[in-house]
Amino acid sequence: MKFVIGAILLLVAFFIIGMIWRKRVYDEVDRLESWKMEIMNRRVSEELSKVKNLNLSGETQEKFEAWRERWDRILTVELPSLEEDLFDAEEAADRYRYRKVKTTIQQTERKLISVEEDIDGMLQELENLLDSEKQSRQEIEAIEPELKELTKILIQNRHQYGKAVRIFEERVDALKEKLAEFERLTEQGNYLEANALVQSAREEISALQEDVESFPDRFKKVKTELPGQLKELKSGMEDMKADGYRIEHFDFLPEVHDYESLLADKLVKMEQADQSGVEETVVEIESRIQEMYQLLESEAVAHHHVEKQFLPLKNQLEDLERVIVSTESELDEMQTTYQLEDGDTETYRGLKHAFSQLAKKMMSIDYKRDDGETAFVELRDELKQVQEQLKELKEQHESFDERVQTLRKDEREAKQKLGRMEDLLLETHRRLKRSNIPGIPTSIYADMKAASEKIDEVFLNLEQQPLDMPLVLEKLEEAVQMTERLNEDAESVMEKAALAERVIQYGNRYRSKYPLLAAKLLEAEEKFRTYHYEEALNEAARAVKEVDPQAMAKIDAEEEVMV
């Protein structure tokens, strides 16, 4: 029983699937039928009838008949045959012939696509034909006044075109012939050929307009302006030669002759209305002429510079030579007086060698000035180089001379400083003598003797030949330190001696009352009389402070009052 029910259900399922598939086939057939009817109802005939507005002859008539025959075949043969294909597809669907249905529908769709593409192609060709006629007519209406304007320009300005005016007029006439040919082609219905002719004419007239516009200026430059400039350039070079300027090394004349020949060739071609390469030639020659003038001008400026600067520079070199000779004499003299460093001698030899090289360069420049061949541009560069080197050499000599003069200056300053130290030593001795102290301590005497000997040693060093200034300065510094330290020590001795004396005098008021103080003051006095002033001060101060702690402050106060 289960198998029977299953079989029944399976049959029902197959039946339902078949119904659905057939429904889809019928829908597809209806779609293709609608597509076919849409094609049949297109207004192709009305579109094709627009051709009747043109001349139905020649190419136009051929195209119109071909389009009409094609449309008639579509309506009478191809689309009706599709009706049978669609009927076959429905019949095959009723019999569940799946493959035949699929094949028939696909073939029918391809045929409809092909028919529609043919129709679109016809309509596009039709549109192109109609547009070409319209565009050609508009282009012709624009070209005709342009040709009239070109004719007018050539008539009014014939002298600006020379012999080439005939060729330009022939090109205008040829374009007029093309316009006449356009009319003949349109009358014959060959609109596409006429359109191609118009496009060609537009390109030719654009090129002709450009040639006519650019020709006069180029022709004028090639025929008169540039040859005149080259002639003027040659004349200017001759004048410069006569005035003594050296321009032979430029070798411009062969180049100028080549340009003159080139311009003559270009003129022949331009008289045949051939402007090929003319603009490039004109630009090249104009640029080169400008370069030549700049080079000639630079030579003239260089000539003026050399003539203006040579003698002053030569005089500066001679002045430096005299200074160097003077320095050499001074250096020879100083070598017997001073002990010079090896670097100083080497520096001078370098200066002398550099000057010798400069002098040779100057002699070379002087020779080239008179040889009549060397370019003044070259001489100017060499002269500037000498000027820079001379400036540098002057600075080096000034630096060296300052170094040499420093030796003499150091000697003078050393003697002056040594004299001041000698005076300070004598002044220190006089002050010690004039002071009220019992005597001068032994250490001060020893320092005075040592300072005096050091000063004498420096004097001896200054008298030696050659003079060793570094050694003199070293010994002088030692003498200065010893003398100044002696002066400070002497001042300290006198101050301590005076203070020790006041402290002892202050303590005398307590001698009778304090026997111990009296004994200590006697010891302090003994040291004072034996020139030990610092020890006397310390001894007396300690003794007095024992009986009067404020004694030193009182002594200072009394001193201030006295001052």
Order of alpha helices (4+ residues) and beta strands (2+ residues): alpha-alpha-alpha-alpha-alpha-alpha-alpha-alpha-alpha-alpha-alpha-alpha-alpha-alpha-alpha-alpha-alpha
